[in-house]
Structure formats: structure tokens, C-alpha cells
Amino acid sequence: MMYRRQLMAGLGAATLAVPLPARAQQAGRLPVVAFVLAAAPMAEIAGPDPAFPLARVFVHGLRDLDWVDGRNVIIERRSAEGDPQHAPAIFDQLVAQGVNVLAVGATRWLLDPALKATRKIPIVSIFSEDPVIDGLVASLARPGGNLTGVTSTTGPHLVAKRLELLKELAPGRTRVAFLGTRQAWDTYRSEAGAEVPPVFAHVDRPEQIDEAFATVLREHADALFVSNSPVIYTHRARVVEFATQNRLPTTYNWREAVDEGGLMSYGSSTPDRFRQMAGLVDRILRGAKPADLPVEQPMKFEFIINLKAAKQIGLTIPPNVLVRADKVIR
């Protein structure tokens, strides 16, 4: 009898010593994380090392936290592939499947159908605008409900800062065109002011990009402000090529566009936001409630200039602006 009690105690201690992911696997059904993006090609978000960089960051971020797809978690990947009409069916299917967490990319037309589909399943989102101002969460510190996530901005002043830097880079250019979604455009208009005449080039879906370019040219815009849109991020190479061909000084939210030939960017790291998203998903899988998980904000913003791009469009960067850059690509 004494031996049996010692054996049971030993088994109990062994169970406690097994990491939580392994216990979840032993309990039966593996937890399921649905990872849903707005515009990335489905073929590029599959596998243990996805070709799409942001999907790779997310999958590797979970792996670094001991969640390995197929071993102790299932990562269901979905993409609306740039079409907002696909989003409701995606979330209805995932909710019916009974996923444990929804990880949602950075666009409102993706998040709204997720919230409509469920108010119970935890949702971790990347917010392109302030989620408190948009009425999505009660506060950044205590979101409430089933939604939390990561912001890409610290407030509307970020738009004003990017416009200020663009004006300093290209002081002779005054007619700035905004390339982005209708929602983001409302924020832009409130920040642009009278000194920057606004031109709206509407892009919600990939097939609208060419028409947006035509609007920029038709309205005789002489500079370009690119919104923080997942559709445009996925197709950023087209924007960089258009801006270069038409000699348009352009400000981007992501350094990836500048690394690939764009003129300048000012913003937080997009890969970092997806890494933070993985961290929040990890905490929910380990028992935390989204209502109690503060919405995370970016801590660092980088100003990056590409001198080769400036030369291609015939722009000379003022020295006082150049010295303020965190990185200069030559």
C-alpha cells in the first residue's frame, strides 16, 4: 500500500513537470489557432517556414514559445486574398470548426466579420487605427470582451509626423495623394490640414490599385502618402515602381518598402507586431483571458531614407533631414 501511494505521488509530480503544451496534447484534441490574413496568397502562408514573411514571423514566434504546428497545436491558415467578401465565410467556418483562438491581420474589413462571427472565442488582432477611438475595446489596459491585440500606431499624430517628414524631404511638393482605405482616409483628412491639399486614391482590394494610380496622375499629385494597409503591403512593389516611374516622393509606413526601393518610411516594425501577436496567442493558450490582456503598442519608430531612390526621382535630401534618419540606404 505504501508503494502504491509513492507510485501515485511520483506520477502526479511527473504530470506537473510536463510543460503545458505537452499536457494539452495528452488531454486529447490539440488546441487550434486560426491565423487569418487579408491579402497574402494562400500558397505563401503554408508550411513550417511560410514564404510570406509575416506568416513566417508568426509561425516561428509560436514555435519559439514551444507551440509547434502539428505537434502540440494546430495552426489553421486562411487568407481573404484581398477580397473583403470572402471574410465572413472564412470566420463562420472557423467558428463552426471550434477553434480556440483567432489571430487576425491588420484591416478593419477582416476584423469586423470576426467579431460578428463570435463574441466568445478569443481574438488577437493587429489594429491599424486606435481600437479605443474606434470603439473596439474599452481601454488599452483592460480591453474587455473577447478582443485584444497589437496597435501599429500610437495615435493620429503619427499621420501628422509622416506628413511633416515628407514635406521636409520634398519641400516643393504640396499636392499629396493618399493611397489607402476609406477608414484610414478619414484619419488622414483630420491630420492633413490646409497646408497639404488632400487627394484620395482609394484602395481596399488589389484590383483597385491601377485605378488608384490613375487617380493620382489625373489629380496631378506631386507626392504620395501610402497608408498602413495589408493589401498595399502585399503589393508594395507595384507602388514603389509607380512612384519611381512618376518621380513621386513617397512616404511608407514600413521599412520593407524602402529596402525594396521606396524613398522613405516612418513607423514601427511590421514583423515585430506579428511577433507580439504570437506572444498574446501564447498567453491565451496558457489560460489568460483577452479581456485582461492589455493591447500592446509599438515602443520604437524608425525613420529610414533611401538615397538611391531619391536620386532616381531627382530629389536632393536636405542635410538637416538626413542627419535625423535612423538608417540611410545608399
C-alpha positions in Angstrom: 0.0 0.0 0.0 2.9 2.3 0.9 4.5 1.5 -2.5 1.2 2.3 -4.3 1.0 5.8 -2.6 4.6 6.5 -3.5 3.9 5.5 -7.1 0.9 7.7 -7.4 2.7 10.7 -5.9 5.5 10.2 -8.4 3.1 10.1 -11.3 1.5 13.3 -10.1 4.8 15.1 -9.8 5.7 13.8 -13.3 2.5 15.3 -14.7 3.2 18.6 -13.1 6.6 18.6 -14.6 5.3 18.1 -18.2 5.1 21.5 -20.0 1.6 22.8 -20.6 1.7 22.3 -24.4 2.5 18.6 -23.9 -0.3 18.2 -21.3 -2.7 19.8 -23.8 -1.7 17.2 -26.4 -2.0 14.4 -23.9 -5.5 15.5 -22.9 -6.8 14.8 -26.5 -7.7 17.3 -29.1 -4.9 19.8 -29.8 -5.6 23.5 -29.4 -6.4 25.2 -32.7 -5.1 28.7 -33.6 -6.7 30.2 -36.7 -4.3 32.6 -38.4 -6.2 34.8 -40.9 -4.6 37.4 -43.2 -6.3 39.9 -45.5 -4.3 39.7 -48.7 -1.4 37.2 -48.6 -1.6 34.4 -51.2 -2.7 31.1 -49.5 0.2 29.2 -51.1 2.7 31.6 -49.3 1.4 31.2 -45.8 1.5 27.3 -45.6 4.1 25.1 -44.1 6.6 25.3 -41.2 8.6 28.1 -43.0 6.0 30.1 -44.9 7.2 32.1 -47.9 5.2 35.2 -46.8 7.4 36.9 -44.3 4.8 38.0 -41.8 3.3 34.5 -41.7 6.8 33.1 -41.1 7.3 35.5 -38.2 4.1 34.4 -36.6 4.6 30.7 -37.0 8.2 31.0 -35.8 7.1 33.2 -33.0 4.8 30.5 -31.7 7.5 27.9 -32.2 9.9 29.9 -30.1 7.2 29.8 -27.4 7.1 26.0 -27.6 4.0 25.8 -29.8 4.9 23.6 -32.8 2.3 23.2 -35.6 1.2 19.6 -35.8 2.9 18.5 -32.6 1.1 20.4 -29.8 -1.0 23.0 -31.7 -2.8 23.2 -35.0 -2.4 26.4 -37.0 -5.3 26.8 -39.4 -4.2 29.3 -42.1 -6.7 31.4 -44.1 -6.5 34.4 -46.4 -9.2 36.6 -47.9 -6.6 37.1 -50.7 -7.6 40.8 -51.0 -11.4 40.3 -51.2 -13.4 41.6 -48.3 -16.4 39.5 -49.4 -14.5 36.3 -48.6 -14.0 37.3 -44.9 -17.5 36.4 -43.4 -17.4 32.8 -44.8 -13.9 32.3 -43.5 -14.8 33.2 -39.9 -18.2 31.4 -40.0 -16.3 28.2 -41.0 -13.6 28.7 -38.3 -16.1 29.3 -35.6 -18.1 26.3 -36.6 -14.9 24.3 -36.5 -14.4 25.3 -32.9 -11.0 27.0 -33.0 -9.5 28.1 -29.7 -8.0 31.5 -30.8 -8.5 33.7 -33.9 -5.3 35.7 -34.9 -6.5 38.3 -37.3 -4.4 40.6 -39.6 -4.5 44.3 -39.8 -7.6 45.6 -41.5 -11.0 46.5 -40.3 -12.8 44.6 -43.0 -11.2 41.5 -41.7 -11.8 42.2 -38.0 -15.5 43.2 -38.3 -16.6 39.8 -39.7 -14.6 38.0 -37.0 -16.4 39.9 -34.2 -19.7 39.3 -35.9 -19.0 35.6 -36.1 -18.1 35.3 -32.4 -18.1 37.2 -29.1 -16.8 34.2 -27.2 -13.7 32.8 -29.0 -10.6 34.9 -28.1 -9.5 37.2 -30.9 -6.0 38.7 -31.2 -5.8 41.4 -33.9 -3.4 43.8 -35.3 -5.0 47.3 -35.3 -4.2 49.7 -38.0 -6.0 52.5 -36.1 -6.7 53.3 -32.4 -9.0 50.5 -31.2 -10.3 52.7 -28.3 -11.3 55.5 -30.6 -12.9 53.0 -33.0 -14.9 51.6 -30.1 -13.4 48.1 -30.4 -12.1 47.8 -26.9 -13.0 49.5 -23.6 -9.4 50.7 -23.0 -5.9 49.7 -23.9 -5.1 48.5 -20.4 -8.3 46.5 -20.0 -9.8 45.7 -23.4 -12.9 43.8 -22.0 -14.8 41.3 -24.2 -13.0 38.7 -26.4 -10.7 41.0 -28.2 -7.1 42.2 -27.6 -4.1 42.7 -29.9 -1.3 45.0 -31.1 -1.5 48.5 -32.5 0.6 49.8 -35.3 0.2 53.4 -34.2 0.3 55.4 -31.0 -2.4 57.8 -32.2 -3.4 60.2 -35.0 -0.3 62.3 -34.5 1.7 59.5 -36.3 0.0 60.6 -39.6 1.0 64.2 -39.0 4.5 63.2 -38.3 4.8 61.3 -41.5 3.4 64.2 -43.4 5.8 66.6 -41.7 8.8 64.4 -42.7 7.5 64.1 -46.3 7.2 67.9 -46.5 10.8 68.3 -45.2 12.1 65.8 -47.7 10.4 67.4 -50.6 9.5 71.0 -49.6 8.5 72.0 -53.2 5.8 69.3 -53.4 2.4 70.4 -52.0 -0.3 68.3 -53.6 -0.1 65.0 -51.7 -2.1 62.0 -52.7 -3.2 59.5 -50.1 -3.2 55.8 -51.2 -5.3 53.6 -48.8 -8.6 52.6 -47.4 -11.7 54.7 -46.7 -11.3 54.3 -43.0 -7.7 55.3 -43.0 -8.5 58.3 -45.3 -10.8 59.7 -42.6 -7.9 59.8 -40.2 -5.6 61.4 -42.9 -8.1 64.2 -43.6 -8.3 65.1 -39.9 -4.5 65.4 -39.7 -3.6 66.8 -43.1 -4.8 70.3 -42.6 -4.9 73.2 -45.1 -1.2 73.1 -45.9 -1.4 69.6 -47.6 -4.2 69.5 -50.2 -5.6 66.0 -50.0 -6.1 63.7 -52.9 -7.8 60.4 -52.2 -6.7 57.3 -54.2 -8.9 54.5 -52.9 -7.6 51.0 -52.4 -9.4 48.3 -50.5 -8.8 45.4 -52.9 -5.8 44.6 -55.2 -7.9 45.2 -58.3 -8.3 48.9 -57.3 -4.6 49.6 -57.3 -4.4 50.6 -61.0 -7.4 52.9 -60.8 -5.8 54.5 -57.7 -2.7 55.1 -59.7 -4.8 56.7 -62.4 -6.4 59.0 -59.8 -3.0 60.1 -58.6 -2.0 61.1 -62.1 -5.3 62.6 -63.1 -5.3 64.8 -60.0 -1.8 66.0 -60.7 -0.5 64.9 -57.3 3.2 65.6 -56.8 3.8 63.4 -53.7 2.4 60.2 -52.2 1.4 59.1 -48.7 0.9 55.3 -48.5 -1.5 54.1 -45.9 -0.8 51.2 -43.5 -2.9 48.7 -45.5 -2.3 44.9 -45.7 -3.4 44.9 -49.3 -0.9 47.6 -50.2 1.8 46.0 -48.1 1.4 42.7 -50.0 1.5 44.7 -53.3 4.0 47.3 -52.2 6.4 46.5 -55.1 3.8 47.9 -57.5 3.6 51.1 -55.5 7.4 51.5 -55.4 7.6 51.0 -59.1 4.8 53.5 -59.8 6.3 56.2 -57.5 9.7 55.8 -59.1 8.4 55.9 -62.7 6.4 59.0 -62.0 9.1 60.7 -59.8 6.8 61.0 -56.8 8.4 61.4 -53.4 6.6 58.8 -51.3 6.3 58.1 -47.6 5.6 54.5 -46.4 4.7 53.0 -43.1 7.0 50.0 -43.5 10.8 49.9 -43.9 10.3 46.8 -46.2 9.1 49.2 -49.0 12.3 51.4 -48.5 14.5 48.3 -48.5 12.9 47.4 -51.9 13.5 50.8 -53.5 11.0 53.2 -51.8 12.1 56.7 -50.8 11.3 56.9 -47.0 9.4 55.3 -44.2 8.5 56.2 -40.7 6.8 53.7 -38.5 7.1 50.7 -36.2 8.3 47.3 -37.3 5.6 45.2 -39.0 7.4 41.9 -38.3 7.6 42.9 -34.6 3.8 43.3 -34.5 3.3 39.7 -35.7 5.8 38.5 -33.2 3.8 40.3 -30.5 0.7 38.7 -31.8 2.2 35.3 -31.3 3.1 36.3 -27.7 -0.5 37.2 -27.0 -1.8 34.0 -28.5 0.7 32.0 -26.4 -0.7 33.7 -23.2 -4.3 32.9 -24.2 -3.4 29.2 -24.9 -1.9 29.1 -21.4 -5.1 30.3 -19.8 -5.2 34.1 -20.0 -8.4 35.9 -21.0 -8.2 38.6 -23.8 -10.3 40.9 -21.6 -7.4 41.1 -19.2 -4.6 41.3 -21.7 -3.6 44.9 -22.4 -3.4 46.0 -26.1 0.2 46.3 -26.9 1.6 49.4 -28.5 4.8 49.9 -30.5 7.7 51.2 -28.5 10.1 52.3 -31.3 9.6 54.1 -34.5 12.3 54.3 -37.2 12.9 57.0 -39.9 14.6 55.4 -42.9 15.7 57.1 -46.1 16.8 55.5 -49.4 19.3 57.8 -51.2 19.4 55.7 -54.3 15.6 56.1 -54.6 16.0 59.9 -54.1 18.5 60.1 -56.9 16.1 58.1 -59.2 13.3 60.6 -58.8 15.7 63.6 -58.9 15.4 64.6 -55.3 18.1 66.0 -53.1 17.6 65.3 -49.4 18.2 68.3 -47.2 21.2 67.6 -44.8 19.2 68.6 -41.7 16.7 65.8 -42.6 19.4 63.3 -43.5 21.1 63.5 -40.1 17.8 62.7 -38.3 17.3 59.4 -40.1 17.8 56.2 -38.1 19.1 54.5 -41.2 20.2 55.7 -44.6 20.3 53.3 -47.5 22.9 54.3 -50.0 
